[in-house]
Amino acid sequence: MSDPVEIFTDGACRGNPGPGGWAALLRIGDSEKLVSGATAQTTNNRMELQAAIEGLKQLRRPCAVKLTTDSEYVRKGVIDWMANWKRNGWRTAQKKPVKNQDLWEVLDALVEQHDIQWFWVKGHSGHPENERVDRAANVAIDEMLS
């Protein structure tokens, strides 16, 4: 079996809401690919979700994936909350609509295609790959605003 694909993701937002960016670093063996983008008006949580979505969209076939994010919202959303949200018609335990449902549904479809292990790392803690994707997400904002 081939090595798992490692994906490191981050989202950034200047103001919340405000201009935002996302980035994903994919690595398999010695090969790496960095993707990023930006949105004029968004939230930090949407950019964190978008980073995971865009990272997984890069995969052309079902893969074993180790996905690392600094967003507990994304990690816990997938691991702990999403099954109940779906069972409850995309409603929270408090019967309110799930925020960012459009992105959660896209992420859900991508998650179904792969065997993913989810990892959390504290943001801005010196984790090399997390620092890289944080910089890339912020550069994407800068480029959009210039």
C-alpha positions, -999 to +999 in steps of 0.1 A: +000+000+000+013+035-008+021+061+018-007+082+030-012+117+016-005+143+042-026+174+040-020+205+062-047+232+061-054+267+074-078+295+069-073+332+077-096+361+079-090+399+084-120+408+105-147+382+111-164+386+087-139+402+063-115+393+035-103+357+040-078+332+026-072+295+027-043+272+020-036+235+018-002+218+016-003+182+002+026+159+006+033+123-004+068+112+001+091+139-011+065+155-034+046+186-023+018+208-037+006+240-022-028+255-032-044+286-019-071+312-026-091+341-012-126+354-008-136+391-005-161+387+023-162+356+045-156+342+080-126+324+095-147+292+099-156+292+062-120+296+053-109+267+075-136+246+059-126+258+024-089+249+031-099+213+039-122+211+009-096+224-015-069+201-002-091+170-006-103+182-041-067+178-052-069+140-048-077+122-080-085+088-065-095+074-031-066+078-007-054+072+028-051+107+042-036+123+073-052+157+075-039+182+100-058+214+108-055+241+135-093+243+135-112+223+161-144+235+144-134+215+113-119+184+131-147+181+156-173+189+130-163+159+109-155+135+138-181+144+164-209+165+150-216+159+113-233+125+116-259+140+140-263+171+119-271+149+089-294+127+109-313+158+121-316+174+086-286+196+090-299+210+124-279+213+156-289+197+188-306+229+196-327+225+164-310+255+147-297+253+111-260+243+109-239+273+101-219+269+068-241+239+057-232+245+021-195+239+028-201+210+053-221+192+026-192+195+002-167+184+028-190+155+037-190+142+001-152+145-001-147+127+032-168+098+020-143+092-008-112+088+014-099+071+045-090+102+066-073+105+099-079+139+114-053+157+135-054+190+153-024+212+160-024+245+179-022+274+155+008+298+157+027+273+178+057+268+155+044+237+137+063+241+104+036+230+080+009+249+099+030+280+097+035+275+060-002+273+052-010+302+075+015+323+056+001+311+022-035+319+033-024+354+043-005+359+011-037+349-008-056+377+010-028+402+003-028+393-034-066+396-037-065+430-020-037+445-040 
